[in-house]
Amino acid sequence: MPTETQEETFTFEELLAGLKEVHRLILWNDDFNTFDHVIHCMMKYLDYSEPQAEKIAFKVHNEGKCPVLEGSFTEMEIYRKILQQEGLTVSVD
């Protein structure tokens, strides 16, 4: 009895993303989000404590960006979309 195999297809971007094992979610400074909103989002979606979220907000403000999470490309993309819907400026590295 022959064995059936299912062929998977991937986009070029998915192939490139798969080459890198760990991706980072980067939060960028902007001119329209308040400290309170950034802190709220870090606590609500990324499960940071209030002091941790405050440190992130100040680092973003002072340095222009801050890595806030590491994981698979797929996981980082999910969080990127969630935080973008909240108005934050984020990217996956």
GIMOJO-V210628 format. One record per residue. N is the residue number from 1. SS is DSSP state (H for helix, E for strand, C for the rest). NEAR is the number of other C-alpha atoms within 10 Angstrom. D_LAST is the distance of its C-alpha to the last C-alpha in whole Angstrom. Layout:
n->N ss->SS near->NEAR d_last->D_LAST
n->N ss->SS near->NEAR d_last->D_LAST
//
This chain:
n->1 ss->C near->3 d_last->46
n->2 ss->C near->4 d_last->43
n->3 ss->C near->4 d_last->39
n->4 ss->C near->6 d_last->37
n->5 ss->C near->6 d_last->33
n->6 ss->C near->5 d_last->31
n->7 ss->C near->5 d_last->29
n->8 ss->C near->5 d_last->25
n->9 ss->C near->8 d_last->23
n->10 ss->C near->8 d_last->20
n->11 ss->C near->8 d_last->18
n->12 ss->H near->9 d_last->16
n->13 ss->H near->8 d_last->13
n->14 ss->H near->12 d_last->14
n->15 ss->H near->11 d_last->15
n->16 ss->H near->10 d_last->12
n->17 ss->H near->16 d_last->10
n->18 ss->H near->14 d_last->12
n->19 ss->H near->8 d_last->13
n->20 ss->C near->11 d_last->10
n->21 ss->C near->9 d_last->11
n->22 ss->C near->13 d_last->9
n->23 ss->E near->20 d_last->6
n->24 ss->E near->19 d_last->5
n->25 ss->E near->21 d_last->6
n->26 ss->E near->20 d_last->7
n->27 ss->E near->25 d_last->11
n->28 ss->E near->18 d_last->12
n->29 ss->C near->21 d_last->16
n->30 ss->C near->13 d_last->18
n->31 ss->C near->6 d_last->22
n->32 ss->C near->9 d_last->23
n->33 ss->C near->13 d_last->22
n->34 ss->C near->12 d_last->24
n->35 ss->H near->16 d_last->23
n->36 ss->H near->12 d_last->25
n->37 ss->H near->14 d_last->23
n->38 ss->H near->23 d_last->20
n->39 ss->H near->21 d_last->21
n->40 ss->H near->18 d_last->23
n->41 ss->H near->19 d_last->20
n->42 ss->H near->21 d_last->18
n->43 ss->H near->17 d_last->21
n->44 ss->H near->12 d_last->22
n->45 ss->H near->11 d_last->19
n->46 ss->H near->14 d_last->17
n->47 ss->C near->12 d_last->21
n->48 ss->C near->17 d_last->20
n->49 ss->C near->13 d_last->24
n->50 ss->H near->13 d_last->25
n->51 ss->H near->11 d_last->25
n->52 ss->H near->13 d_last->21
n->53 ss->H near->23 d_last->20
n->54 ss->H near->19 d_last->22
n->55 ss->H near->13 d_last->21
n->56 ss->H near->22 d_last->17
n->57 ss->H near->24 d_last->19
n->58 ss->H near->17 d_last->21
n->59 ss->H near->17 d_last->18
n->60 ss->H near->20 d_last->16
n->61 ss->H near->16 d_last->19
n->62 ss->H near->11 d_last->20
n->63 ss->H near->10 d_last->17
n->64 ss->C near->13 d_last->15
n->65 ss->E near->19 d_last->12
n->66 ss->E near->21 d_last->11
n->67 ss->E near->18 d_last->9
n->68 ss->E near->15 d_last->11
n->69 ss->E near->15 d_last->10
n->70 ss->E near->15 d_last->9
n->71 ss->E near->13 d_last->11
n->72 ss->C near->14 d_last->11
n->73 ss->H near->19 d_last->9
n->74 ss->H near->14 d_last->12
n->75 ss->H near->14 d_last->12
n->76 ss->H near->21 d_last->9
n->77 ss->H near->18 d_last->10
n->78 ss->H near->10 d_last->14
n->79 ss->H near->18 d_last->13
n->80 ss->H near->20 d_last->11
n->81 ss->H near->14 d_last->14
n->82 ss->H near->15 d_last->16
n->83 ss->H near->20 d_last->15
n->84 ss->H near->13 d_last->15
n->85 ss->H near->10 d_last->19
n->86 ss->C near->13 d_last->20
n->87 ss->C near->14 d_last->19
n->88 ss->C near->21 d_last->16
n->89 ss->E near->17 d_last->13
n->90 ss->E near->22 d_last->10
n->91 ss->E near->18 d_last->7
n->92 ss->E near->17 d_last->4
n->93 ss->C near->14 d_last->0
//
